[in-house]
Amino acid sequence: MRMEPFALERWMTTWETRVQYDLAESGILPLRARDLLELLPDAERASALDSLLDLRLGYSEARGTEELRELLAATYRGATPDEILVTTGAIEANFLLFQLLLEPGDHVVACYPAYQQLYSVPRGLGCEVAHWRAREEEDGFRFDVDDLARLITRKTRLVVLNTPHNPTGAALSDVDVRRVYALADAAGATVLSDEAYRWLGVPGGEPAAPPMFDLGPRGVSVGTLSKPFGLPGLRIGWLAAHGDVAARCWALRDYVSLSPGRLSDALAVTALRHRERIFERNRHIIAANLATAERWFAAREGLVDWHSPRGGLLSLLRYHLPLPSLDLANLLAERYSVMLAPGSAFGYEHRLRIGIGQDPAVFAAGLERTGECLAGLAGTA
Ligand SMILES: Cc1ncc(COP(=O)(O)O)c(C=O)c1O
């Protein structure tokens, strides 16, 4: 298996521990362990802390504890805990699914631009990958299901999508996801839907579409606690798939990470039980950052613009300066201590990926500094 370098991850690791204003952050501001415990009613908190401290840190149940899988299964229509496999983040779930479902020479259709794993791993496995390209329209990026219909052939084994979408903020509607499923079903293909941004709605954006698992036996959903729960450090993701897919991914996983961390599994149970409070916090963060961003862009018309995400947390802003995105992103990180991800990592120039999940004070200060940098470059400072 010959893998291309993961462009965004290579760039992020250069800067993420060095900058003050990380506007490239792709999830919601992470919670502290203390915040998780504070979600519990007062009467339960002390005993919950004791249970965590007394937890014996042996190997955990390989598929994720029954309790965690039950909670996750209840978020899909008719899913059983056996159809859930808890993984080391969504990234492991995607990887296992590609390994299980694909053979060299298979035809795959994957959304593009995308979180690079979604097309690079199938390519690394020797598959022929057709790109379902986002269209740029007046009101932002959009995936047109008619374009997908033209790409699917009788040889297509897998359709890979990500909605809400990283990096464009596009989101498929209820009607769209049902059409995607029907097209794949007619071709005998599976649909892997990376739903890392599930539960992250945006005011005025696209209402949440059903998870792909709910649409039928060829639908596979991948989820994570990283983005919507602000818990990427737990490294808890999962896949929900019909029949024996989860069991077969489990058999592959025996060779990789064996089981989720015991402590992470326990904290994940707490997070899921109290998710409405976490989502309430998310709504405040998103609303504050959207308002800041709208003001900031409006004050810089002609220099920089964006479309707010239709779902999820990300957008590809566009700047009107003759500077490649990697150069601008490096300049911002080095001189202004601001991280905005270079569009080139997604195959787009004169773009930077911005996330609206950051601490609102950090977000506002980071944008101010970005404004200074852009004004300096444009000669309007
Ligand atoms: C679309 C998408 N899928 C999967 C992942 C991996 O997330 P996790 O932390 O759950 O492994 C990311 C992370 O940025 C992502 O954006």
The ligand as an ORCA input file, in Angstrom:
! r2SCAN-3c Opt
* xyz 0 1
  C     -14.390     14.571      7.756
  C     -13.526     14.016      8.829
  N     -13.539     12.701      9.069
  C     -12.800     12.138     10.026
  C     -11.956     12.905     10.798
  C     -11.148     12.246     11.870
  O     -11.688     12.547     13.116
  P     -11.380     11.713     14.431
  O     -10.760     12.673     15.383
  O     -12.698     11.229     14.896
  O     -10.469     10.592     14.065
  C     -11.877     14.281     10.579
  C     -10.946     15.119     11.353
  O     -10.676     16.253     11.041
  C     -12.706     14.845      9.579
  O     -12.698     16.168      9.335
*
